[in-house]
Amino acid sequence: DFMIEHIVLFRCKATCTEATREQFVGAARSMKQHIPELLYLSAGANWSERGDGYELALVSRFEDKKTLEGYQNHPYHQRFIADWVRPNIEKVLAIDYFIS
């Protein structure tokens, strides 16, 4: 049985402050309590010098493609995108792959 690992990297807009980045991470982590499809979620600020400008990251895990889709469409996730991603992020890189 294969689960899905969902990795998202965020490149912040120039206007994004350190406080905003911290609040973004907190908002991302709060999705764990609100979205039942999430088997696992972690989020944090990048400190590696190899991040190619990506400053924030989110890693989550799902049972299958259907539950990943449920997460993508969940109102709490959509609100996170509207309140945090769109105003503060200039580029998003997402990777999905199967894990056993």
Secondary structure, DSSP 8 states (H G I E B T S, - for coil): --EEEEEEEEEE-TT--HHHHHHHHHHHHHGGGT-TT-SEEEEEE---TTSTT--EEEEEEESSHHHHHHHHH-HHHHHHIIIIIHHHEEEEEEEEEEE-
